[in-house]
Amino acid sequence: MYFEFIREILSLLYSSHTFFVGIATILLYFLSDRPSFRFAFITFSFFLIGVIFNDLIRELDYKVYVSRYIFWAANDIAWMGLIAYLTIKDKIHIWQSILGQLIVLPAPLLQLMRLVDRHYFDLTYTNYLYKTLLPLINTATVVLCFVPLFVIFTQYLKNKKAEAEVEA
């Protein structure tokens, strides 16, 4: 029991995407940008779900390769749906939602294409595509969580520069 808990924590730390989105979530919380915080928090939650259930899904899906791709596609589609719903309710910035949807849209399609490629045709056409695009999609999603921090920081610098010019 104790060792499983430690293994879960180490797995979380090894998942750098989850770690960085967690940092963005914490920073956005303290900077009081609620829409961006919600986006980052939801993204962090879905990355965390992925990290926690990754080993379980792989154990259940050993040598079958069906459930894992359906799980990941469903996870991405659920994330996209929740982000879209909160954007409609004006709880998330529309620009962040649109960019997030555009970035993540290929992921469930790639997962389902990989399912067909590996399970039904027993081919490896999607190996390189899968191993290249998914890390890029995840990294772009992490960067999108940090973009509001850059906007806040540049706005702060512009305000400081304007104050300095008024004083001079």
Backbone torsions as a table, in degrees:
resi	resn	phi	psi	omega
1	MET	NA	-51.1	-178.4
2	TYR	-64.8	-41.0	-178.3
3	PHE	-69.9	-32.6	177.0
4	GLU	-66.2	-38.4	178.4
5	PHE	-64.1	-43.5	177.9
6	ILE	-64.0	-40.1	178.4
7	ARG	-62.4	-38.4	178.3
8	GLU	-65.8	-41.7	179.2
9	ILE	-65.1	-43.7	178.2
10	LEU	-64.5	-38.4	177.1
11	SER	-62.1	-40.5	177.5
12	LEU	-63.9	-44.0	179.9
13	LEU	-66.4	-33.3	179.3
14	TYR	-72.7	-21.4	176.8
15	SER	-84.6	92.3	-173.8
16	SER	-65.2	-31.0	178.4
17	HIS	-61.1	-45.4	179.5
18	THR	-63.9	-41.7	-179.9
19	PHE	-61.1	-47.6	-178.5
20	PHE	-69.0	-38.1	176.3
21	VAL	-65.8	-34.2	175.4
22	GLY	-62.6	-40.7	177.0
23	ILE	-63.4	-45.3	178.8
24	ALA	-61.2	-40.6	179.7
25	THR	-61.3	-45.6	-179.5
26	ILE	-64.3	-45.4	-179.6
27	LEU	-63.5	-42.7	179.9
28	LEU	-67.0	-31.8	176.3
29	TYR	-63.0	-46.5	-177.7
30	PHE	-75.0	-21.4	176.7
31	LEU	-88.8	0.1	174.1
32	SER	60.7	34.6	171.7
33	ASP	-97.5	85.7	-171.8
34	ARG	-60.7	-45.7	179.7
35	PRO	-61.4	-41.8	178.6
36	SER	-70.0	-35.8	175.9
37	PHE	-61.4	-43.9	179.3
38	ARG	-61.0	-43.8	178.5
39	PHE	-59.9	-48.7	-179.0
40	ALA	-66.1	-38.4	-179.6
41	PHE	-65.9	-42.9	178.1
42	ILE	-65.2	-42.4	178.0
43	THR	-62.6	-43.6	177.2
44	PHE	-60.4	-43.3	-179.8
45	SER	-61.2	-42.4	-178.9
46	PHE	-72.8	-35.5	172.9
47	PHE	-64.1	-39.8	179.3
48	LEU	-64.6	-41.3	175.3
49	ILE	-58.0	-43.0	178.7
50	GLY	-62.4	-42.9	-179.6
51	VAL	-67.4	-42.9	-177.3
52	ILE	-66.8	-41.8	-175.1
53	PHE	-93.3	-2.6	-176.8
54	ASN	-57.6	-52.3	-178.8
55	ASP	-64.1	-40.5	179.6
56	LEU	-63.0	-45.9	-180.0
57	ILE	-63.0	-41.3	179.6
58	ARG	-66.5	-36.8	177.3
59	GLU	-67.3	-42.6	179.6
60	LEU	-69.4	-26.7	-172.9
61	ASP	-106.7	21.7	-176.0
62	TYR	-59.9	121.7	178.7
63	LYS	62.7	11.9	176.9
64	VAL	-106.1	-43.7	176.0
65	TYR	60.1	45.0	175.6
66	VAL	-119.9	-54.4	-173.5
67	SER	-61.7	-37.7	-176.5
68	ARG	-62.7	-41.4	-178.6
69	TYR	-73.0	-35.3	175.8
70	ILE	-67.7	-41.3	178.3
71	PHE	-61.1	-47.7	-178.2
72	TRP	-66.9	-39.9	177.9
73	ALA	-64.6	-43.5	179.0
74	ALA	-64.3	-38.6	178.0
75	ASN	-61.6	-45.6	179.3
76	ASP	-65.8	-42.3	-179.6
77	ILE	-66.9	-38.9	177.0
78	ALA	-64.0	-41.0	177.4
79	TRP	-61.2	-47.3	-179.7
80	MET	-61.6	-41.6	179.4
81	GLY	-64.8	-43.2	180.0
82	LEU	-66.6	-41.6	177.5
83	ILE	-62.5	-44.2	179.2
84	ALA	-63.3	-43.2	179.6
85	TYR	-61.3	-45.9	-179.3
86	LEU	-68.9	-27.7	175.8
87	THR	-69.7	-40.8	177.2
88	ILE	-61.6	-35.5	179.3
89	LYS	-83.8	8.3	-179.0
90	ASP	58.1	38.8	177.8
91	LYS	-102.5	-12.5	-180.0
92	ILE	-133.7	146.0	176.6
93	HIS	-58.9	136.0	-177.7
94	ILE	-66.4	-37.1	-179.7
95	TRP	-64.6	-37.8	-179.8
96	GLN	-70.8	-37.8	178.2
97	SER	-65.3	-46.8	-178.5
98	ILE	-63.1	-46.0	178.7
99	LEU	-63.4	-40.8	178.5
100	GLY	-62.1	-43.3	179.2
101	GLN	-63.1	-43.4	-179.6
102	LEU	-66.1	-36.7	179.9
103	ILE	-70.1	-44.0	-172.0
104	VAL	-86.1	-18.5	-177.2
105	LEU	-52.6	-41.0	178.7
106	PRO	-67.3	-21.8	-174.8
107	ALA	-62.5	-52.7	179.5
108	PRO	-66.3	-32.5	176.9
109	LEU	-64.5	-41.6	178.0
110	LEU	-66.1	-39.1	178.5
111	GLN	-61.9	-45.0	-178.8
112	LEU	-70.4	-34.9	175.5
113	MET	-65.3	-39.5	177.6
114	ARG	-64.9	-39.3	177.0
115	LEU	-58.9	-48.2	180.0
116	VAL	-65.4	-42.2	-177.6
117	ASP	-64.3	-46.6	-175.3
118	ARG	-82.8	-39.6	-172.5
119	HIS	-88.1	-49.8	-173.3
120	TYR	-82.8	-38.1	-177.5
121	PHE	-103.8	-9.9	-179.2
122	ASP	51.6	46.4	-179.9
123	LEU	-114.6	175.0	179.6
124	THR	-128.5	31.7	-178.6
125	TYR	-64.1	-32.0	-174.5
126	THR	-93.1	3.8	-177.0
127	ASN	-53.4	-57.0	-175.7
128	TYR	-70.7	-37.2	177.4
129	LEU	-62.6	-44.2	-179.2
130	TYR	-65.6	-46.4	-176.9
131	LYS	-73.4	-16.8	179.2
132	THR	-96.5	-47.3	-173.8
133	LEU	-73.8	-40.7	-177.0
134	LEU	-62.8	-43.8	174.9
135	PRO	-63.4	-34.5	177.4
136	LEU	-66.9	-40.8	177.9
137	ILE	-63.8	-45.0	179.4
138	ASN	-64.6	-41.5	179.7
139	THR	-66.3	-41.6	177.8
140	ALA	-63.6	-35.1	177.2
141	THR	-66.8	-39.8	176.9
142	VAL	-63.5	-44.8	179.2
143	VAL	-60.9	-39.6	178.7
144	LEU	-62.3	-30.0	175.7
145	CYS	-70.3	-27.5	-179.1
146	PHE	-89.3	-16.2	-177.2
147	VAL	-56.3	-44.0	177.8
148	PRO	-59.7	-30.8	177.0
149	LEU	-65.6	-39.5	176.7
150	PHE	-66.2	-39.4	178.3
151	VAL	-63.7	-45.8	178.8
152	ILE	-61.9	-43.2	-178.8
153	PHE	-66.6	-43.7	179.3
154	THR	-67.3	-35.6	176.3
155	GLN	-65.3	-39.5	177.0
156	TYR	-62.0	-43.4	179.4
157	LEU	-66.6	-37.9	177.5
158	LYS	-64.9	-40.4	178.3
159	ASN	-65.2	-40.5	177.8
160	LYS	-64.4	-40.0	179.3
161	LYS	-66.2	-41.0	178.6
162	ALA	-65.4	-40.0	177.3
163	GLU	-64.3	-39.6	180.0
164	ALA	-67.4	-36.0	179.2
165	GLU	-70.4	-35.5	178.5
166	VAL	-67.6	-39.1	179.8
167	GLU	-69.7	-28.9	-175.5
168	ALA	-82.3	NA	NA
